Amino acid sequence: METQIVKYLLIEHLPVLQEGFHHSITMISENNSHINFSGKEINNRQADGNFIASLLNATALDLIWMNIDFPMPIQEKQSPFTLLETLRKHNPEGRIVISLQQATVYSLRRIFQKINPHCILALTDCDQKTIYNALNALLQKEVFYSKAILLLLHKFLQTFESMDNADYSILHELDLGTAVTALPEKVLLSHSTILTRRTQLKTLFNLIGKPDADLVREVKRLGYI
């Protein structure tokens, strides 16, 4: 059988995930003698503009694994999303894995809209077995979502027709402490429309007549924001 070389880029600053990743590729290599892994790893001290630029000129990557919460001291306008978008542009066939510490429906919507990765892992799910199964699925050209991510996707589908981007933005801004009077500048809707949507959200979550703080508390408890 022809040897398959899997070229990967690991952008991850949590030791527990690095250890799990290394252990998994060792196990896969031992169980599949025709698969060899060859990759680069970035930590927060290496993630500067010159280093990233050198990656873009390198051989095409098969696997890109990135913690979306990774601190990015690269450029003022650089973010995990823009970095992944750039890497995907230069590696259209690469399989993208995202791990995140704060998984919510809101964060998943942003991830799918901007990146649409092949695999998403919530940190709370990242035991050795889950990481191993995720890598195996990617090698088989399949998608993989960890348990917590699947539960959040289920919540998203439950309210798919009831909530849109503006609703999530309103909830997100309320959670940040933005005053209702300042919301039009943030979500680009009129004040009257925002008040109507806020009422509809309270109805959706059985909080009619309750204050905004109760709405924020409930949607956070359910994992929407």
C-alpha positions in Angstrom: 0.0 0.0 0.0 1.3 3.4 -0.9 2.5 5.6 2.0 0.2 8.5 2.8 1.9 11.5 4.3 -0.5 13.7 6.3 0.8 17.2 6.6 -0.7 19.2 9.5 -0.6 22.5 11.2 -1.4 22.6 14.9 -2.2 26.0 16.4 -3.0 25.2 20.0 -1.9 26.6 23.3 -3.6 24.1 25.7 -1.1 21.4 26.8 -4.0 18.9 27.4 -5.0 19.1 23.8 -1.5 19.0 22.5 -0.9 15.9 24.4 -4.1 14.3 23.2 -3.3 15.2 19.6 0.2 13.8 19.8 -1.0 10.6 21.4 -3.7 10.1 18.8 -1.4 10.5 15.8 1.0 8.0 17.4 -1.9 5.5 17.8 -3.1 6.1 14.2 0.4 5.7 12.8 1.0 2.5 14.8 -2.4 1.0 13.6 -1.9 2.2 10.0 1.7 1.6 8.8 1.0 3.4 5.5 0.1 6.7 7.2 2.9 9.1 8.3 2.3 12.5 9.9 4.5 15.5 9.3 3.6 18.9 10.6 4.3 22.2 12.2 3.1 23.6 15.5 2.6 27.1 16.7 2.4 28.5 20.2 1.6 32.1 21.1 5.3 33.1 21.0 5.7 32.0 17.5 2.5 33.4 16.0 3.9 36.5 14.4 3.2 37.8 10.9 6.5 36.5 9.4 6.0 33.0 10.7 2.4 32.8 9.4 3.6 34.2 6.0 6.2 31.4 5.7 3.4 28.8 6.3 1.5 30.1 3.3 4.4 29.5 1.0 4.9 26.0 2.3 3.6 22.7 0.9 -0.2 22.3 1.0 -1.6 21.2 4.3 -3.9 18.2 4.8 -5.0 19.1 8.3 -5.3 22.4 10.1 -6.1 22.3 13.8 -6.7 25.5 15.7 -8.0 26.5 19.1 -10.4 29.4 18.2 -9.6 30.9 21.6 -5.9 31.0 20.8 -4.3 34.4 21.7 -3.2 36.1 18.4 -0.5 38.7 18.9 0.1 39.0 15.2 -1.4 42.2 13.7 -4.0 44.6 14.9 -6.7 43.3 12.5 -5.6 39.7 12.7 -8.1 37.3 14.4 -8.5 33.5 14.5 -11.2 33.8 11.9 -9.1 35.8 9.4 -6.2 33.5 9.9 -8.2 30.4 9.2 -9.8 32.1 6.2 -6.3 32.8 4.9 -5.1 29.3 5.6 -8.1 27.8 3.9 -7.6 30.0 0.8 -4.1 28.7 0.5 -5.1 25.1 1.4 -8.5 24.5 -0.3 -8.3 20.7 0.2 -7.2 20.9 3.9 -9.4 19.6 6.6 -10.0 22.2 9.3 -10.5 21.3 13.0 -11.6 23.9 15.5 -11.5 23.4 19.3 -13.1 26.0 21.5 -13.3 26.6 25.2 -16.6 28.6 25.2 -19.0 26.7 23.0 -22.4 28.4 22.5 -25.0 28.4 19.7 -23.9 32.0 19.0 -20.2 31.1 18.6 -21.1 28.1 16.4 -23.2 30.3 14.1 -20.2 32.6 13.6 -17.8 29.7 13.0 -20.1 28.1 10.4 -20.7 31.4 8.6 -17.1 32.3 8.4 -15.2 29.0 8.3 -17.5 26.0 8.0 -14.9 23.6 9.4 -14.9 19.8 9.0 -14.6 19.2 12.7 -15.6 21.1 15.9 -14.6 20.0 19.4 -15.7 21.5 22.7 -13.0 21.5 25.3 -15.3 19.8 27.8 -15.4 16.8 25.4 -11.8 16.5 24.6 -10.8 13.2 26.2 -8.3 11.0 24.4 -11.0 8.8 22.8 -12.8 11.9 21.3 -9.7 13.3 19.8 -8.7 10.0 18.4 -12.1 9.5 16.8 -12.1 13.0 15.4 -8.7 12.5 13.6 -9.8 9.1 12.3 -13.0 10.6 10.9 -11.0 13.3 9.2 -8.7 10.8 7.6 -11.8 9.1 6.2 -13.0 12.5 4.7 -15.9 12.6 7.2 -17.1 15.4 9.4 -17.0 15.1 13.2 -18.6 17.1 16.0 -18.1 16.3 19.7 -21.1 15.6 22.0 -21.5 19.1 23.4 -21.3 20.6 19.9 -24.1 18.2 18.7 -26.3 19.3 21.6 -25.8 22.9 20.7 -26.6 22.2 17.1 -29.8 20.6 18.2 -30.7 23.7 20.1 -29.9 25.8 17.1 -32.2 23.7 14.9 -35.0 23.9 17.4 -35.1 27.7 17.1 -33.9 27.9 13.4 -37.1 29.5 12.2 -37.6 31.6 15.3 -34.2 33.3 15.6 -31.9 35.0 13.0 -28.6 36.8 13.1 -30.2 40.0 14.5 -31.8 38.1 17.4 -28.4 36.6 18.4 -26.8 39.9 18.1 -29.3 41.5 20.4 -28.8 38.8 23.0 -25.1 39.0 22.7 -25.1 42.8 23.2 -27.5 42.6 26.1 -25.1 40.0 27.7 -22.2 42.5 27.2 -24.3 45.1 29.1 -25.2 47.3 26.1 -28.1 49.6 26.9 -31.3 49.0 24.9 -31.1 52.6 23.6 -27.6 51.9 22.2 -28.6 48.7 20.4 -29.6 50.3 17.1 -25.9 51.3 16.5 -24.8 47.7 17.3 -27.3 45.6 15.4 -28.3 48.1 12.7 -32.1 47.9 13.4 -34.5 50.6 14.4 -35.3 51.0 18.1 -38.9 50.0 17.6 -37.9 46.8 15.8 -35.4 45.9 18.5 -38.1 46.3 21.2 -40.4 44.1 19.1 -37.7 41.4 18.7 -36.9 41.6 22.4 -40.5 40.9 23.2 -40.6 38.0 20.8 -37.5 36.5 22.4 -39.0 36.7 25.8 -42.1 35.0 24.5 -40.0 32.3 22.8 -38.2 31.5 26.1 -41.4 31.8 28.3 -40.3 35.0 30.0 -43.1 37.4 29.1 -43.0 40.4 31.3 -39.6 39.5 32.8 -36.7 41.9 32.8 -33.8 41.7 30.2 -31.5 40.2 32.9 -33.8 37.2 33.2 -33.7 36.7 29.4 -29.9 36.9 29.3 -29.6 34.5 32.2 -31.9 31.9 30.6 -30.3 32.0 27.1 -26.9 31.6 28.7 -28.1 28.7 30.8 -29.4 27.0 27.7 -26.1 27.7 25.8 -27.3 30.1 23.2 -24.8 32.8 24.1 
